[in-house]
Amino acid sequence: MVTVAREMVSERVRFITMALLFFANAVVETSNEVVATSGFISNLGASQILWLWAADMLIIILASSVYALIVDRMNRRKLAIALFAGFSVGYVAVFALFVLGAPDGVTYTTLKLMNSQQDNLLPLVIAALATDIFTVSESKRLFGLLGAAAIVGELAGNGLAIGVARLLGGNNIALLLCNAAWLLAGALTLAWGAPRINPTTRQAREGEGLLAALRGGLSFARDVAIFRYLTVSVLQLGIGWAVIQYQFLVDLSKAFPEPGDLQVSYGVFKIAILVLLLVVQTVGLRWMLRRGGYKFIFTMMPGALFFGLTLMLIWPGLGPAMIACYLAQVISQGIKEPSEQSFLGLAPDELRGRMIAFLHGFLYPLGYLLGYLLVGAVLWLVSSPQTGRLIYVGLAWACLAVAVCSALRIWANYDSGMLNWRWRRRRRQVVAGLEL
């Protein structure tokens, strides 16, 4: 009885610690993203955000590469503490830029770049740490609750950004200082829970470098037909999603030209997404996986973006861009991402980490980067914004047609691909773990 009681206390401490980390990261990332995006567009214009996004993707690819090299070679709890504390110091530096009266272009650009790296790195290390410290049976019970903690944090973050715009007259300086304190509290919370958090995963070999990891991912994608078609689909999805996201922000900034109104409208849009996400993740995802399986879900995202871009081609304006962006965001965050994480769990143990880094740290950012460069090149070559919009939306529509074809090939080759010896071996391991 004493041993059982100790295990229950240990589980509660670990869960509360991780839930606070997910919540704090979501509050800071979401509120700063609303402030950074709306502030940048209000001061520099929507067209300039393309080049910021392009630079952002390059930094993300580099940061993900460095992260992939170190995440399996050091204690993930210490890495998480270092990242939380580091981003806290970074936001204090941005706070100092605002206080010292630096140009708005510099402050909002710095805030946007730092916020994107937080959105990229902190969820990766928190999720990896959670996988390390919870057993398979514990994760079945607790990971859904951890996801709910993150969604509640996103709701709070969007509400905080809206409240700052309406109640404090857009005083984002106070928000930055508050968010720096949130991240510092996250680091202290993780340090406080250290006696109960003891990652037990085996560390990777020191001699394996970035090129070897990248070659392993490329080799697996080449040898397994499902991943080969998924790679093509992901690149096209990145292009389509970049075009939809850009056009939505352009149309939104035209409808709400005042900085405070833009910040509020963008925050309200993101809150509406999160409300539907709660329904999708708690009910819809399990039902889709049970009825349609992975091959059905891998077709949903290309189909949704293809439908959204079709609407944007035949019906210009904020309405279709908002519908396309809404569909893409909900399906991506609520269905595609958790399904991909589950699907990648079928990959061989020695390649799974590299495949996750290859997919989310390289392929998706590369697709987004290609989309931003596509829009920028069209706007540079075409003088008329209306003609340019028609061209880059049309090109993105063609890319999504290729993505849909690739997704249909995944559907057609799914059963035969699952007979691959690598997948059979991993599926046996997964089934054995589920039966424990």
N, C-alpha and C positions, 0 to 999 in steps of 0.2 A: 504493500500500500504506500509506503514511503517513497519507493522508487517511482511508482505511477504518479504520485503527487508532484514529485520533482520534475518529471517529464512534462506534465501539464503546465507547470509554472514556466519551464523553459520554453515551451511552445508559445505560450502567451507573450512572453518577453520578445521572442523573435518576431512574432506576428505584429505586435504593436510597433516595434522598431521599424520593420519594413513598411508597414502601412503609413507611418509618419513620413518616411522617406519618399514614398510614392506621392503622398499628398503634398508635401512641401515642394517637391520638384515640379509637380503639375501646376500649383498655384503660381510659382515664380515664372515658369516658362510661358504659361498662357497669358498672364497679365502683361509681361514684358513684350510678348509677341504682338499683342494688340497695340500697345503703345508704340513700339518700334515701327511696325508696318504703317499704321495710320500717320504717325509723325513724319516718317520719311516721305510718304506720298504727298502729304500736305505741304511740305517745305521744298521738295525737289521735283515732284511730279511722278505720275505712275510710270511713264516711259523709262525713267532712270532706274527703276527698281530691277529691270532686267539685268543690268550689269552688276548690280549688287548681288542678285541671286546667282549669277554665273560665278562670281568670285566666291560666293558662299559654298557652292557645290565643290569647287576645287579645294577649298579648305577642308570641307567635310571628307572628301576622298583621302586627303593627306592625313587628317586626324584619325579617321577610321583605320587607315593602314598602320599608323603608329599604335593605336589601341589594340589592333589584332595581334601585334607582335608582343605586347606586354601583358595582356589580360590573363593569359594562361600561365604566365611565368612569375607572378607575384601574388601575394595575399590580396584577394579582392576586397576584403573589408578595409584594408589600409588604402587601397586604390580609391574606393568610394569616398572615404574620409578626405583624401587629398583633393579629389575632384570637387566635392561639395565646398570645401574650404577655399579652393582656388577660384571657383566661380563667384563665391561670396566676395572675395577681394576684388575680382574683376568688376562686379557691379558697383562696388564702392568707388572704383576708379572712374566708371562712367558717371556716377553721382558727382564726383569732383569736376568732371568736364562741364556738367550742367551748371554747377555752382560758380565755376570760374568764367562762365559766359562764352564757352567755345562755340563756334558756328553750329547751327542746328544740323547742317548736313553731316558734320563730323560726329556729333553726339549720337544722332539716330542711326547713322551707318555703323558706328562702333557697337551700339546697343543691339542692332539687328544681327550683326555677325556673331557676337558673343552669345546671344540668345539661341541662334541656330546650332552652335556647337554644344550648348547645354542640352538642347532638344535631341541632339544626336548621341552624345556620350553618356549622360547621366542615366537615361532609361536602359541603355545597354548594360552598364555596370550594375545597376540595381537589380535588373532581371537576372543577370548572371549570378549575383550574390544570393538572390532568393532561391535560385535553382540549387546552389551549393548547400544552403543551410536547412532546407526542408526536404524530408524524405518524399518518396513517390506518393505514399498514402496521405501525407500532410498536404502536399501540393494540390491534390484533388479537392481537398476541402477548403483550402485557404487562398489559392491563386485567384479564384473568382472574386473573393472579397478584396484582395489587393488591387485588382483591376478596378473595382468599384471605388476604392479609395482614391485612385488616380483620377477617375471621372469626376468625383465630387470635388477634388482639387482643381480640375479644369473649370468646373462651374463656378467655384469660388474665385478663381483667377479672372475669368471673364467679368464676373460681377464686380470685382474690385476695380478693374480697368474702367468699366462703365461708371461706377461710383466716383472715381477720381475725376473723370471728365465732366460729370454733372454736378457733383457736390463741392469739389475743390477747384473747379474752374480749370481742369487740365493740369494741376500741379503734380506732374509726373516725377519731380525730384523726390518728394516724400515717398512715393511708391517704390522707387529704386532702392532707397535706404531700407525700407521695410522688407523688400525682397532679398536684399543682402543678408538681413538678419534671419530670414527664413532659412536660407541655405546654411548659414553658420549654425543655426539650431539643428539642422539635419545632420551636420557633421558631429556635433556634440551628442546628439541622440544616438548616433551609430557608435560613437566611442563609449557612451554609457552602457550600451547593450553588448559591448565586446565580450564579457565573460560568457554570454549565452550564444554568441555567434562565432562558430568555429568552422570555417569552410574546410571540407575534407577532400576536395577534388584533387586529382593528380595534376601536377604542373607539366607544361609542355617541355620538350627538349630545347635546350638553349641554342643549339646549332641551327635550328630551322629559321630561315630568314623570310622576308616578305615575298621575294620572287618564288621561293619554294611553296609557300602557302598559296600564292596566286596560281601557280602551275597546277597544284593539287585541285583547286576549285575548277579551273578550266578543263582539266582532264576528266573530272567526274561529270561536268556538264556535257562534255563531248561524248562520253561513253554511255550515258544514260539518256535515252531519247526524251523522257519527260522533262529533264532539266534543260536539254538542248532547246526544246520549243519554249520552255518557260523563260530562258534567257532572251530569246528574240522578243517574246511578248512583253517582258519587263522594260526593255529599251524603248519600245514603241509606246508603252503606257506612260513612261516618263515624259516623252515628247507631248503627248496629248494632254496630260495633267498640267504641264507647264503652261501650255497655251490657254487652257480653261482658267487656271488660277490667275494668269496675267489679265485676261480679258474681263474677268469678274471684278478685279480691283480697279481697272480702268473705268468700267461702267459705274461701279460704286462711288468712286471719287467724283465722277461727273454728277451723280444724283445728290451727293452730300459734300459740297465743296468746302464747308467750314471744318477746321481741324477737329473741334469737339464733337460735331455731328458725325464725322467720319469715324472717329474712335468709338462712339456709342453704337452706330449702325453695324460696324464690323464686330464688335463684342456681342451684340444681340444675335447676329448671324451665327456666331460660333456657339452661343448658348443653345440655339435651336438645334444645331447638329448634335450636341451632347445629350439633349433630352432623348432624341431618337436612338442615339448610341446605347443608352441604358436599356432600351427595349430590345435592340438588335443583339447585344451581347448576352443578355440574360435569357432570351427566348429564341430569337431567330437563328443564331449561329448553331446551337445544338440541333435544332430541327433541320437546318440545311445540310449539316454534316451527316446526319442520320439518313435523310431521304436522298440527297443528291451526291454526297461524297465530295472529295477534293476536286474531281474533274469538273463538277458542276460549278463549284465556287471559283475555280480558276478561269471560268468563262464569264462570270458575272462582271468583274471589273472591266475587261475590254468591252463587253456589251454595254455597260452603263456609260462609259466614256464615249463610245461610238454613238450612242443615242443622244448624249448631251451635245456633242459636236454637230450632229445632224440638226438639232434644234437651233444651235447658234448660226448655222449656215442659212437656214430658211427663215429665221426670225431674229433679226438683230435687236440688241437692247439688253438691259439689266436682267429682265425676267428669265430668258433662256440661259444666260450665263450663271445666274444664281441657281437655277435648277440643276444645271450640269455640275457646278461646284458642290452643291449639296449632295447629290447622288454619289459623286466621286469620293467625297470626304467620308461619308457614312459607310459606304461599302469598303473603302480602303482601311479605315481605322477599326470599324466594327466587325468586318468579315474577313477581308483579305489578309491583314497582318497577323491576327491570331491563328488563322488557318495555315498560313505559311510557316509560322513557328512550329505548329504541330506537325506539319508535313515534313519539315526539315529534321524533325526528331527521328524520322525513318532512315536518315542518312547514316553511313557507317560512323562509329564513334570517333575514329581518328580523322574524319573529314568534316564532321558536323560544324565545328566552330569556324573552319575556313569557309564552308558553304554559306553560313549566316553572314560572315564578314563580306564574302564575295557578292552576295545578293543585295544586302542592305547598305553596305559601306562602299560598294563600287558600282554595281549595275544600276540601281535606282538613281543615285546622284548623277551618273553619267547620262542617263536618259533625260533627267531634268535639265542638265547642262546643255544637251543637244537641243532641247526645246527652247530654252532661253536664247541660245545663239540663233536658232531659226527665226524667232520673232524679231530679234534685233537686226538680223541681216535683211529681212523683208522690209522693216520700217526704214532702214538706212537706204535701201534701193528704190523704194516707192514713196513718192511725195504725198500721196493722198492717204490719210489714215483709214478711210472707208475701204479703199482698194487693198491696202495692206492687210486690214483685218480679214477681208475675204480670202486673200492668198494664204496667210498663215493658218487660218482656221481650216481652209481646204486641204492644205498639206498635212495638218495634224489629223484630219479626217481620214486621209489616205493611209497614214501611219497606223491609225487605229483599225483600219480594215485589215492590215497585215497582222496586227495583234489578235484580232478576232480569229483569223485563219490559223495562227499559231495555237491559240487556245483550243480550237476545234481539233487540231492535230494532237494536242495533249489528251483530249477526250478520246480520240480514236486509238491512241497508242497506250492509254493508261493501263489497261489490263495486262498487255504484253510487257510493258515496262516494269510493272510490279513483279513480274516473274524473274527479273534480273537477280542474279545470285546475291548481289550486295543487299538488295532490298529484302529478299527472303530472309537473309540472316538477321537483319535489323528488326523485321516485323516479328520474328520469333521472340527476340529479346523484349520487344515492347509488350507483346501479348503475355509473356511470362511475368513481366512487371505488373501488368494490370490485374493478373490473377492472384497477386500476393495479398 
